[in-house]
C-alpha cells in the first residue's frame, strides 16, 4: 500500500513503504509459486531466470518481486491490469 511522503504544498507524493508485512510477502511468494504451473508470461519469466543460473527459490523470489512491482504500478497509476504493456507517451 503506498505511503504518503508529502511536504508543504506538494501532495500525492507516494512511495513504497520500507517495512513489509510477512503475510503479504508470503502471499506474493505463494502466488508466484503457483503461477509457474501453467504456461504464460509468469512461467516464461521463471524459466528465463532459471536459464540465467538462478536456483528455484531465487527465481521464485524474482518472480514474486516482479508481481509486486506490477501491483505497485497499477496502484500508483490507478490502472486496471491488462496483458498488453502500456504504450509509452511522447512528452
N, C-alpha and C positions, 0 to 999 in steps of 0.2 A: 504494500500500500504506500503510495507516495507520501512523503513528509514535507510540509512547507518549510522553505528557507527564505522567508520574506524579509525585506529590510526597507525601512522608511516607507516610501510610496510605492515601491515595487511589490506587486502581488502576483500570485500564481507561479512563483519560482519553486518548483518541486524537485526533489532529489530522492534517490533510493536511501532507505534507512540503513544505518551501519549495523544495527542489531537485527537479527533474524529469528524467526520462530522455528524451533526444531521440528514441530509438527508440520509446518508449511514446507520446510526443506525436505522432509520425508515424503510428503505428498508429491512434490515435483520429482523426486528420485524414483518413487514407485511408478509414477505416470510415465516417466522416461523408459523405465524398465519394461513396462507392458506395451509401450508404443513400438518397440523394435520387433515385436512378434509378427506384425503384418507388414506387407510391402508398402512403401511410401517414402516421403521425404525424411521422416524420422529415422527409419531403418537405413536409408542411404547415408545420412549423416553419421550414424553409428558405425556403419561399415567403412566409411571414409576415415573416421578417427582410428578404427582398428587397423586399417591399412597404413596409417601414419605411425604405427608402432605402439599405440596406447593399449594398455590392458583393459579388460572388460569393464571393471569398476571405473577406471579413469574415463573411458568412452561414455559410460552411462552418466557420469557426473558432468561431462562436457555437454551432453545432450540435454540434461536437466537444466544446466545453466542457459543453454540456448532457448529453451522453452520459457524460462524466467524472463529472458531479455525480450522475447516476443510479447509475453504478457505485459511487461512493463511498458513497451512501446504502445500497445493497444490502450492501456490505461492513460498513459501520458497524452496521447493524441486523440483520445475519446473516439476510437475507431472500432469497427466490427471486424472480426477475423475473416480473412479470405485466403485461399491458397495462392492466389496471384500476388506477387510482391507489389508494393506501392510504386506508382510512377513518379520519378523524380521531377520536381517542378523547377523550371528555369526561373531564376530571380531577375 
